[in-house]
Amino acid sequence: MNRTTVRTVLALAATTAVTATTVLPLTTASAAPGDEPARGVVVAKGGLVGHLRPSTHAPDNYTYPQGSEVTLDCKVSGPVVGGNPRWYLVNGEGDANWVSARYVRNVGPGPEPCDPSDGTFAAKTKTALKKRVGPSTADASAGTYAKGAKLRVQCYTGSGAQKWYLTSAGRWVSATYVTTSTKVRYCSNNS
């Protein structure tokens, strides 16, 4: 091969490489949103405790090591941790694991709200009832509902006597003292 041919071949190879690297990311970026689950990386020094309900007062269930990658199912409002009121439901590791969003760095888009398309359910209090910032009597009060007050609930967490409803206003109420129009689903984005 002569020098001109070698230069032409090298120039074509370089142009092809640049075109390929330019085209590939555009193809990947055009994927439909929601195809990939939300992901995060644990940034808490010493690890991040997963709770059975979205509250620091709920029982511990699992500890995620610092730097581990987790799949985030959905988010709800709960007690403020380090200035952040969001809590994530983490997929895997057995039972429900709720973690404070304060200690998770999102990798890509964050999770959607729990049950965003299911709407809310009519509910009524059986007695005067405190609204809480998290699903525990140890969480701060955020006002009260009068006996017979009507409200909307979107999902629940916990079970039995520890079952709590998330209201459409982003507050938590004990399910023991509330009647609902229909069965309420668990707070997640899974069907």
Z-matrix of the N, CA and C atoms (Angstrom, degrees):
N
C 1 1.457
C 2 1.515 1 109.57
N 3 1.304 2 116.01 1 143.47
C 4 1.453 3 118.03 2 177.09
C 5 1.527 4 109.11 3 -89.52
N 6 1.330 5 115.98 4 170.86
C 7 1.473 6 121.39 5 -176.03
C 8 1.521 7 112.73 6 -60.53
N 9 1.302 8 118.62 7 -39.53
C 10 1.466 9 121.67 8 -178.55
C 11 1.525 10 110.17 9 -65.05
N 12 1.312 11 117.83 10 -41.62
C 13 1.455 12 121.35 11 179.29
C 14 1.523 13 110.82 12 -65.80
N 15 1.337 14 117.05 13 -42.21
C 16 1.472 15 121.19 14 178.93
C 17 1.522 16 109.56 15 -62.10
N 18 1.340 17 118.21 16 -45.99
C 19 1.464 18 120.90 17 178.72
C 20 1.516 19 110.99 18 -61.30
N 21 1.328 20 118.34 19 -40.24
C 22 1.463 21 122.02 20 179.95
C 23 1.526 22 109.94 21 -64.94
N 24 1.326 23 117.57 22 -44.39
C 25 1.466 24 121.79 23 179.35
C 26 1.526 25 109.76 24 -62.71
N 27 1.332 26 117.96 25 -44.37
C 28 1.459 27 121.60 26 179.24
C 29 1.526 28 111.00 27 -64.42
N 30 1.318 29 117.64 28 -40.39
C 31 1.461 30 121.22 29 179.17
C 32 1.526 31 110.37 30 -64.85
N 33 1.351 32 116.74 31 -42.64
C 34 1.463 33 120.03 32 177.74
C 35 1.523 34 111.00 33 -64.07
N 36 1.324 35 117.85 34 -40.40
C 37 1.463 36 121.77 35 179.02
C 38 1.531 37 110.29 36 -63.19
N 39 1.323 38 116.84 37 -43.60
C 40 1.466 39 120.66 38 179.33
C 41 1.530 40 110.48 39 -64.37
N 42 1.343 41 117.34 40 -42.85
C 43 1.465 42 121.19 41 179.01
C 44 1.523 43 110.30 42 -62.80
N 45 1.335 44 117.07 43 -42.47
C 46 1.462 45 121.47 44 178.81
C 47 1.525 46 110.44 45 -62.89
N 48 1.333 47 118.22 46 -42.71
C 49 1.471 48 121.86 47 179.81
C 50 1.521 49 110.81 48 -63.64
N 51 1.348 50 117.57 49 -43.96
C 52 1.459 51 120.94 50 179.00
C 53 1.526 52 109.99 51 -64.40
N 54 1.318 53 117.33 52 -43.20
C 55 1.462 54 121.03 53 179.27
C 56 1.520 55 110.29 54 -62.57
N 57 1.331 56 117.72 55 -43.10
C 58 1.464 57 121.07 56 -179.52
C 59 1.521 58 110.89 57 -63.07
N 60 1.342 59 117.75 58 -43.30
C 61 1.466 60 118.91 59 -179.44
C 62 1.514 61 111.36 60 -71.40
N 63 1.329 62 117.34 61 -25.53
C 64 1.461 63 120.27 62 177.30
C 65 1.525 64 110.54 63 -76.47
N 66 1.341 65 117.33 64 -39.37
C 67 1.457 66 121.26 65 -176.08
C 68 1.528 67 111.60 66 -76.48
N 69 1.307 68 119.42 67 -40.96
C 70 1.463 69 121.56 68 -175.34
C 71 1.523 70 113.63 69 -57.64
N 72 1.341 71 120.29 70 -49.52
C 73 1.457 72 117.97 71 179.63
C 74 1.524 73 113.30 72 -62.56
N 75 1.332 74 118.42 73 -33.19
C 76 1.451 75 120.17 74 178.99
C 77 1.521 76 110.89 75 -65.83
N 78 1.324 77 116.57 76 -38.31
C 79 1.453 78 120.39 77 177.76
C 80 1.522 79 109.96 78 -64.11
N 81 1.331 80 118.24 79 -45.32
C 82 1.455 81 122.50 80 179.90
C 83 1.522 82 110.67 81 -64.20
N 84 1.319 83 118.24 82 -42.30
C 85 1.460 84 122.05 83 -176.60
C 86 1.516 85 112.61 84 -68.59
N 87 1.329 86 117.84 85 -19.79
C 88 1.452 87 119.49 86 -177.54
C 89 1.529 88 113.22 87 -84.08
N 90 1.343 89 117.24 88 4.65
C 91 1.461 90 120.23 89 177.63
C 92 1.518 91 109.54 90 -61.79
N 93 1.317 92 116.08 91 148.40
C 94 1.464 93 120.94 92 -178.36
C 95 1.520 94 110.70 93 -64.82
N 96 1.355 95 117.52 94 138.20
C 97 1.448 96 119.37 95 178.61
C 98 1.526 97 109.99 96 -64.85
N 99 1.324 98 115.93 97 148.70
C 100 1.445 99 121.05 98 178.26
C 101 1.525 100 113.47 99 89.16
N 102 1.351 101 117.67 100 -5.05
C 103 1.459 102 120.14 101 178.09
C 104 1.524 103 110.95 102 -68.17
N 105 1.289 104 117.13 103 -37.58
C 106 1.449 105 122.25 104 -178.04
C 107 1.525 106 109.78 105 -101.13
N 108 1.335 107 117.87 106 140.21
C 109 1.465 108 119.02 107 177.05
C 110 1.528 109 110.18 108 -69.96
N 111 1.317 110 115.86 109 154.04
C 112 1.466 111 120.12 110 176.09
C 113 1.523 112 107.90 111 -66.63
N 114 1.319 113 115.65 112 142.51
C 115 1.465 114 121.16 113 -178.38
C 116 1.510 115 109.29 114 -131.08
N 117 1.319 116 115.20 115 156.76
C 118 1.454 117 120.72 116 177.66
C 119 1.512 118 110.23 117 -150.15
N 120 1.339 119 115.01 118 165.03
C 121 1.455 120 121.96 119 177.27
C 122 1.524 121 107.65 120 -120.45
N 123 1.326 122 116.25 121 131.85
C 124 1.466 123 122.09 122 179.69
C 125 1.525 124 109.18 123 -70.68
N 126 1.339 125 116.23 124 124.95
C 127 1.467 126 121.14 125 -178.94
C 128 1.528 127 112.13 126 -112.77
N 129 1.320 128 117.80 127 3.73
C 130 1.471 129 121.36 128 -179.87
C 131 1.523 130 109.83 129 -73.39
N 132 1.321 131 116.45 130 126.45
C 133 1.464 132 120.19 131 176.68
C 134 1.516 133 108.27 132 -65.06
N 135 1.310 134 115.94 133 130.36
C 136 1.459 135 120.48 134 -179.58
C 137 1.517 136 113.46 135 84.46
N 138 1.321 137 117.83 136 -1.50
C 139 1.458 138 121.16 137 178.31
C 140 1.514 139 112.89 138 104.33
N 141 1.320 140 115.79 139 167.56
C 142 1.463 141 122.88 140 -176.33
C 143 1.523 142 109.42 141 -122.53
N 144 1.329 143 115.29 142 125.32
C 145 1.462 144 121.07 143 -178.99
C 146 1.523 145 110.01 144 -79.02
N 147 1.332 146 115.77 145 130.68
C 148 1.453 147 122.35 146 172.09
C 149 1.520 148 107.85 147 -93.07
N 150 1.334 149 116.90 148 135.59
C 151 1.463 150 122.39 149 -178.25
C 152 1.523 151 110.25 150 -111.35
N 153 1.347 152 116.75 151 158.05
C 154 1.462 153 121.26 152 178.65
C 155 1.521 154 112.05 153 -70.72
N 156 1.324 155 117.89 154 -23.02
C 157 1.460 156 123.81 155 175.66
C 158 1.526 157 107.42 156 -136.12
N 159 1.330 158 118.98 157 160.58
C 160 1.466 159 120.82 158 -177.67
C 161 1.529 160 112.66 159 -75.42
N 162 1.320 161 116.40 160 71.64
C 163 1.461 162 122.50 161 -179.87
C 164 1.520 163 109.18 162 -160.61
N 165 1.315 164 116.31 163 143.68
C 166 1.462 165 120.31 164 175.07
C 167 1.521 166 110.80 165 -68.02
N 168 1.329 167 117.39 166 -15.70
C 169 1.460 168 121.90 167 179.29
C 170 1.530 169 112.55 168 -89.18
N 171 1.310 170 118.03 169 -9.17
C 172 1.462 171 121.67 170 178.84
C 173 1.532 172 109.22 171 -78.46
N 174 1.334 173 117.17 172 154.20
C 175 1.468 174 119.60 173 -179.82
C 176 1.528 175 112.15 174 -58.80
N 177 1.344 176 114.72 175 144.73
C 178 1.465 177 121.66 176 174.77
C 179 1.516 178 108.63 177 -70.85
N 180 1.334 179 115.57 178 147.28
C 181 1.452 180 119.44 179 -178.26
C 182 1.521 181 112.46 180 -129.03
N 183 1.323 182 117.35 181 -31.06
C 184 1.464 183 121.23 182 -174.76
C 185 1.523 184 107.74 183 -165.16
N 186 1.328 185 117.86 184 150.94
C 187 1.464 186 121.22 185 175.14
C 188 1.522 187 108.91 186 -118.89
N 189 1.341 188 115.48 187 124.34
C 190 1.460 189 122.41 188 178.13
C 191 1.521 190 108.64 189 -91.09
N 192 1.326 191 118.37 190 125.85
C 193 1.458 192 120.43 191 -179.85
C 194 1.534 193 112.33 192 -63.80
N 195 1.325 194 116.30 193 147.59
C 196 1.459 195 120.92 194 175.79
C 197 1.528 196 108.52 195 -56.78
N 198 1.326 197 115.83 196 135.53
C 199 1.462 198 121.65 197 178.74
C 200 1.516 199 114.00 198 88.55
N 201 1.335 200 118.00 199 -8.14
C 202 1.466 201 119.08 200 -179.85
C 203 1.529 202 110.30 201 -74.81
N 204 1.323 203 115.34 202 147.51
C 205 1.461 204 121.04 203 178.07
C 206 1.521 205 108.43 204 -94.14
N 207 1.340 206 116.19 205 135.65
C 208 1.460 207 121.30 206 -177.62
C 209 1.525 208 109.57 207 -127.29
N 210 1.341 209 115.86 208 151.57
C 211 1.460 210 122.28 209 175.11
C 212 1.514 211 107.73 210 -94.24
N 213 1.338 212 116.84 211 127.20
C 214 1.460 213 122.88 212 -175.48
C 215 1.524 214 109.36 213 -103.20
N 216 1.331 215 116.47 214 117.04
C 217 1.461 216 120.53 215 -177.47
C 218 1.523 217 111.47 216 -76.68
N 219 1.334 218 116.79 217 -50.53
C 220 1.462 219 119.97 218 -177.10
C 221 1.522 220 109.58 219 -165.16
N 222 1.343 221 116.90 220 176.74
C 223 1.467 222 121.11 221 -178.95
C 224 1.524 223 110.67 222 -131.11
N 225 1.351 224 114.71 223 152.42
C 226 1.465 225 122.73 224 175.20
C 227 1.524 226 107.87 225 -139.77
N 228 1.336 227 116.08 226 167.20
C 229 1.463 228 120.99 227 172.55
C 230 1.512 229 108.43 228 -84.85
N 231 1.312 230 115.73 229 147.22
C 232 1.458 231 121.25 230 178.69
C 233 1.508 232 109.68 231 -159.62
N 234 1.329 233 117.27 232 -164.09
C 235 1.464 234 120.28 233 178.79
C 236 1.530 235 111.09 234 -58.57
N 237 1.307 236 116.04 235 141.04
C 238 1.468 237 121.83 236 -179.01
C 239 1.536 238 109.14 237 -73.34
N 240 1.325 239 115.50 238 128.83
C 241 1.459 240 122.06 239 176.76
C 242 1.523 241 107.26 240 -123.77
N 243 1.317 242 116.79 241 116.58
C 244 1.465 243 120.21 242 179.54
C 245 1.509 244 113.17 243 57.67
N 246 1.334 245 117.38 244 34.73
C 247 1.456 246 121.87 245 178.96
C 248 1.520 247 114.70 246 86.44
N 249 1.322 248 118.41 247 -0.77
C 250 1.462 249 121.95 248 -177.35
C 251 1.535 250 110.08 249 -114.45
N 252 1.358 251 118.09 250 120.62
C 253 1.467 252 120.91 251 -179.18
C 254 1.533 253 114.45 252 -89.77
N 255 1.318 254 119.14 253 3.44
C 256 1.462 255 122.00 254 -175.43
C 257 1.525 256 111.20 255 -90.83
N 258 1.334 257 114.24 256 144.56
C 259 1.458 258 122.71 257 175.49
C 260 1.519 259 107.75 258 -128.96
N 261 1.332 260 116.23 259 139.48
C 262 1.455 261 122.35 260 -179.46
C 263 1.530 262 110.46 261 -108.44
N 264 1.324 263 116.07 262 140.89
C 265 1.457 264 122.15 263 170.25
C 266 1.522 265 106.06 264 -90.50
N 267 1.341 266 116.01 265 121.68
C 268 1.461 267 121.52 266 -177.04
C 269 1.521 268 109.14 267 -98.64
N 270 1.305 269 116.39 268 130.97
C 271 1.467 270 121.43 269 177.09
C 272 1.516 271 110.38 270 -74.66
N 273 1.311 272 115.72 271 147.69
C 274 1.460 273 121.33 272 173.41
C 275 1.513 274 113.60 273 92.33
N 276 1.311 275 115.64 274 -179.96
C 277 1.467 276 125.35 275 179.02
C 278 1.520 277 113.08 276 60.24
N 279 1.333 278 117.98 277 39.25
C 280 1.462 279 120.45 278 173.56
C 281 1.508 280 113.81 279 83.82
N 282 1.331 281 116.62 280 -122.66
C 283 1.461 282 122.02 281 -176.80
C 284 1.520 283 112.11 282 -64.95
N 285 1.326 284 114.58 283 177.27
C 286 1.466 285 120.59 284 177.23
C 287 1.523 286 109.49 285 -58.91
N 288 1.291 287 116.61 286 138.55
C 289 1.458 288 122.44 287 175.80
C 290 1.513 289 107.87 288 -130.53
N 291 1.305 290 115.79 289 110.76
C 292 1.464 291 121.75 290 177.39
C 293 1.515 292 107.75 291 -101.43
N 294 1.337 293 116.48 292 132.62
C 295 1.463 294 121.26 293 179.87
C 296 1.516 295 109.60 294 -128.49
N 297 1.311 296 115.47 295 149.91
C 298 1.460 297 120.34 296 176.62
C 299 1.522 298 109.32 297 -69.49
N 300 1.326 299 116.11 298 131.13
C 301 1.468 300 121.07 299 179.24
C 302 1.529 301 111.00 300 -64.99
N 303 1.320 302 117.30 301 -17.86
C 304 1.461 303 121.89 302 -179.80
C 305 1.530 304 111.20 303 -58.17
N 306 1.324 305 116.42 304 -30.75
C 307 1.459 306 120.88 305 -174.65
C 308 1.525 307 113.79 306 -109.58
N 309 1.336 308 115.55 307 22.84
C 310 1.462 309 120.68 308 176.40
C 311 1.531 310 108.07 309 -128.97
N 312 1.333 311 115.53 310 124.94
C 313 1.473 312 120.52 311 174.76
C 314 1.521 313 107.03 312 -93.47
N 315 1.333 314 116.23 313 119.70
C 316 1.458 315 120.14 314 179.92
C 317 1.517 316 110.68 315 -65.99
N 318 1.320 317 115.58 316 140.08
C 319 1.454 318 122.63 317 174.35
C 320 1.527 319 104.37 318 -110.52
N 321 1.311 320 116.71 319 98.91
C 322 1.460 321 120.74 320 -173.04
C 323 1.514 322 109.42 321 87.46
N 324 1.331 323 117.00 322 -158.80
C 325 1.462 324 120.49 323 -178.43
C 326 1.526 325 111.37 324 -64.66
N 327 1.325 326 115.91 325 146.55
C 328 1.457 327 121.13 326 177.06
C 329 1.516 328 110.63 327 -74.59
N 330 1.331 329 117.20 328 171.37
C 331 1.462 330 120.10 329 -179.95
C 332 1.523 331 112.10 330 -72.29
N 333 1.309 332 115.39 331 157.50
C 334 1.465 333 122.25 332 176.33
C 335 1.524 334 108.72 333 -78.44
N 336 1.336 335 117.47 334 163.52
C 337 1.473 336 119.43 335 174.46
C 338 1.533 337 109.98 336 -62.44
N 339 1.324 338 116.89 337 150.53
C 340 1.466 339 120.68 338 177.95
C 341 1.521 340 109.87 339 -62.43
N 342 1.317 341 115.76 340 136.86
C 343 1.466 342 123.40 341 178.22
C 344 1.528 343 113.74 342 47.81
N 345 1.329 344 118.99 343 50.31
C 346 1.459 345 119.44 344 -175.87
C 347 1.526 346 113.90 345 -66.28
N 348 1.315 347 118.36 346 -27.13
C 349 1.463 348 119.51 347 -175.56
C 350 1.522 349 113.31 348 -101.99
N 351 1.305 350 117.80 349 -3.91
C 352 1.463 351 120.06 350 -176.38
C 353 1.516 352 113.04 351 -81.44
N 354 1.299 353 118.05 352 -10.04
C 355 1.454 354 120.60 353 -178.52
C 356 1.520 355 111.46 354 74.95
N 357 1.310 356 115.90 355 -163.31
C 358 1.453 357 120.75 356 179.68
C 359 1.521 358 109.26 357 -124.12
N 360 1.313 359 115.41 358 166.59
C 361 1.451 360 121.60 359 -177.63
C 362 1.515 361 109.60 360 -119.69
N 363 1.326 362 116.10 361 140.79
C 364 1.458 363 120.91 362 177.38
C 365 1.523 364 108.78 363 -65.88
N 366 1.325 365 115.57 364 139.29
C 367 1.459 366 121.21 365 179.31
C 368 1.522 367 109.13 366 -144.36
N 369 1.330 368 114.93 367 162.17
C 370 1.458 369 120.60 368 -179.11
C 371 1.523 370 107.80 369 -146.00
N 372 1.325 371 116.71 370 137.52
C 373 1.468 372 120.82 371 180.00
C 374 1.524 373 110.48 372 -77.48
N 375 1.341 374 116.31 373 142.47
C 376 1.464 375 122.50 374 177.33
C 377 1.521 376 111.28 375 -86.47
N 378 1.326 377 116.69 376 -20.86
C 379 1.450 378 123.74 377 -177.13
C 380 1.524 379 108.16 378 -153.37
N 381 1.317 380 118.29 379 172.00
C 382 1.472 381 119.63 380 172.68
C 383 1.528 382 106.72 381 -59.24
N 384 1.299 383 116.48 382 137.86
C 385 1.460 384 120.33 383 -169.81
C 386 1.518 385 111.94 384 -143.63
N 387 1.334 386 116.00 385 133.05
C 388 1.468 387 120.51 386 177.30
C 389 1.515 388 110.76 387 -78.67
N 390 1.332 389 114.94 388 138.53
C 391 1.465 390 121.99 389 169.40
C 392 1.526 391 105.00 390 -86.82
N 393 1.304 392 117.79 391 140.80
C 394 1.464 393 122.32 392 -178.81
C 395 1.526 394 110.52 393 -122.84
N 396 1.332 395 115.88 394 154.78
C 397 1.467 396 119.69 395 176.41
C 398 1.526 397 111.12 396 -78.54
N 399 1.314 398 117.38 397 -15.83
C 400 1.459 399 122.87 398 177.17
C 401 1.512 400 109.84 399 -145.21
N 402 1.326 401 117.47 400 168.40
C 403 1.457 402 121.33 401 -175.23
C 404 1.529 403 113.93 402 -84.54
N 405 1.326 404 115.70 403 62.85
C 406 1.453 405 121.67 404 178.64
C 407 1.521 406 108.76 405 -162.25
N 408 1.334 407 116.98 406 146.10
C 409 1.467 408 119.66 407 176.64
C 410 1.529 409 110.43 408 -67.62
N 411 1.315 410 117.63 409 -16.95
C 412 1.464 411 121.10 410 176.87
C 413 1.531 412 111.93 411 -80.01
N 414 1.331 413 117.40 412 -15.51
C 415 1.469 414 120.67 413 177.20
C 416 1.521 415 109.74 414 -77.38
N 417 1.308 416 116.23 415 152.52
C 418 1.462 417 122.51 416 -175.77
C 419 1.520 418 112.48 417 -60.02
N 420 1.325 419 114.81 418 145.76
C 421 1.454 420 121.57 419 175.64
C 422 1.526 421 109.17 420 -77.02
N 423 1.329 422 115.25 421 145.66
C 424 1.464 423 120.97 422 178.96
C 425 1.523 424 109.62 423 -128.84
N 426 1.344 425 116.12 424 37.84
C 427 1.457 426 121.09 425 -179.15
C 428 1.515 427 110.63 426 108.69
N 429 1.328 428 115.82 427 -174.98
C 430 1.461 429 120.15 428 -179.20
C 431 1.525 430 111.09 429 -137.46
N 432 1.315 431 114.95 430 157.86
C 433 1.458 432 122.93 431 169.21
C 434 1.525 433 106.65 432 -106.36
N 435 1.314 434 117.55 433 140.26
C 436 1.464 435 121.82 434 175.45
C 437 1.527 436 108.77 435 -75.83
N 438 1.307 437 117.21 436 159.88
C 439 1.458 438 121.85 437 174.90
C 440 1.535 439 108.21 438 -58.42
N 441 1.323 440 116.44 439 132.58
C 442 1.459 441 121.72 440 -179.89
C 443 1.519 442 114.52 441 82.50
N 444 1.327 443 117.68 442 4.35
C 445 1.470 444 120.70 443 -179.94
C 446 1.527 445 110.25 444 -66.61
N 447 1.327 446 114.98 445 140.80
C 448 1.462 447 120.55 446 177.19
C 449 1.521 448 108.57 447 -94.16
N 450 1.327 449 115.75 448 139.63
C 451 1.453 450 121.22 449 179.05
C 452 1.516 451 108.53 450 -149.01
N 453 1.324 452 116.34 451 174.95
C 454 1.458 453 122.26 452 177.84
C 455 1.526 454 107.55 453 -119.17
N 456 1.321 455 116.84 454 135.00
C 457 1.459 456 121.37 455 175.78
C 458 1.524 457 108.25 456 -119.29
N 459 1.332 458 115.99 457 149.13
C 460 1.462 459 118.08 458 -177.85
C 461 1.521 460 113.91 459 -113.00
N 462 1.345 461 118.23 460 -27.00
C 463 1.455 462 120.10 461 -179.88
C 464 1.520 463 108.78 462 -168.29
N 465 1.338 464 116.01 463 173.42
C 466 1.463 465 119.79 464 178.31
C 467 1.512 466 111.02 465 -130.44
N 468 1.331 467 115.48 466 164.41
C 469 1.454 468 123.26 467 171.38
C 470 1.517 469 107.59 468 -139.07
N 471 1.313 470 116.97 469 160.80
C 472 1.457 471 121.07 470 -177.46
C 473 1.514 472 110.98 471 82.78
N 474 1.347 473 115.74 472 -170.31
C 475 1.458 474 120.32 473 179.05
C 476 1.523 475 110.00 474 -155.67
N 477 1.319 476 116.25 475 163.38
C 478 1.461 477 121.78 476 178.02
C 479 1.513 478 112.31 477 53.62
N 480 1.338 479 116.37 478 -133.02
C 481 1.465 480 121.80 479 179.68
C 482 1.526 481 111.65 480 -68.36
N 483 1.324 482 116.99 481 -13.21
C 484 1.465 483 121.42 482 -179.96
C 485 1.533 484 112.04 483 -100.52
N 486 1.318 485 118.33 484 17.68
C 487 1.467 486 122.09 485 -178.96
C 488 1.526 487 109.37 486 -82.11
N 489 1.345 488 116.02 487 132.51
C 490 1.464 489 122.88 488 -178.29
C 491 1.512 490 110.05 489 -129.56
N 492 1.349 491 115.79 490 141.28
C 493 1.461 492 121.71 491 175.80
C 494 1.522 493 110.04 492 -99.45
N 495 1.340 494 115.62 493 139.72
C 496 1.457 495 122.11 494 170.70
C 497 1.518 496 106.60 495 -91.79
N 498 1.330 497 116.75 496 122.24
C 499 1.465 498 120.11 497 -178.78
C 500 1.526 499 109.93 498 -83.37
N 501 1.331 500 114.95 499 164.87
C 502 1.462 501 119.86 500 178.67
C 503 1.527 502 111.10 501 -65.46
N 504 1.334 503 117.43 502 -15.79
C 505 1.464 504 121.93 503 177.81
C 506 1.530 505 111.82 504 -90.44
N 507 1.330 506 117.59 505 5.03
C 508 1.463 507 120.97 506 177.16
C 509 1.522 508 113.51 507 79.87
N 510 1.310 509 118.05 508 20.39
C 511 1.464 510 122.83 509 177.29
C 512 1.523 511 108.94 510 -112.48
N 513 1.318 512 116.38 511 164.61
C 514 1.456 513 122.20 512 -177.63
C 515 1.519 514 109.97 513 -113.80
N 516 1.350 515 116.65 514 141.01
C 517 1.465 516 122.92 515 175.80
C 518 1.523 517 108.73 516 -134.63
N 519 1.329 518 115.74 517 146.59
C 520 1.455 519 120.89 518 178.57
C 521 1.530 520 109.40 519 -67.55
N 522 1.327 521 116.62 520 126.37
C 523 1.463 522 121.77 521 -178.89
C 524 1.525 523 111.77 522 -65.44
N 525 1.313 524 117.79 523 -22.20
C 526 1.459 525 122.01 524 179.60
C 527 1.524 526 111.93 525 -57.79
N 528 1.328 527 117.04 526 -31.83
C 529 1.465 528 122.38 527 -173.63
C 530 1.526 529 113.49 528 -107.28
N 531 1.347 530 116.15 529 20.19
C 532 1.466 531 120.62 530 -176.96
C 533 1.529 532 109.28 531 -134.58
N 534 1.323 533 116.24 532 137.95
C 535 1.469 534 120.57 533 170.64
C 536 1.523 535 107.00 534 -107.10
N 537 1.328 536 115.71 535 145.34
C 538 1.469 537 120.10 536 -178.66
C 539 1.527 538 110.48 537 -121.45
N 540 1.330 539 115.32 538 158.81
C 541 1.465 540 121.98 539 -178.50
C 542 1.518 541 112.26 540 -71.54
N 543 1.310 542 116.93 541 -22.86
C 544 1.466 543 122.11 542 -178.39
C 545 1.516 544 108.23 543 -159.00
N 546 1.305 545 116.21 544 172.55
C 547 1.460 546 120.95 545 178.55
C 548 1.532 547 109.40 546 -64.71
N 549 1.317 548 116.37 547 132.28
C 550 1.460 549 122.58 548 -178.05
C 551 1.529 550 108.33 549 -98.10
N 552 1.323 551 116.54 550 139.53
C 553 1.467 552 121.55 551 -179.20
C 554 1.517 553 112.42 552 -82.72
N 555 1.341 554 114.35 553 158.30
C 556 1.463 555 121.09 554 175.11
C 557 1.524 556 109.30 555 -66.32
N 558 1.318 557 117.44 556 147.18
C 559 1.473 558 122.01 557 179.23
C 560 1.518 559 110.37 558 -70.08
N 561 1.310 560 116.71 559 97.97
C 562 1.459 561 123.07 560 174.16
C 563 1.519 562 107.31 561 -165.18
N 564 1.314 563 116.62 562 175.98
C 565 1.463 564 120.03 563 175.72
C 566 1.515 565 110.80 564 -106.38
N 567 1.326 566 116.71 565 7.86
C 568 1.469 567 120.71 566 177.30
C 569 1.508 568 109.71 567 -85.52
N 570 1.303 569 117.30 568 141.80
C 571 1.467 570 121.45 569 178.89
C 572 1.498 571 111.10 570 -74.62
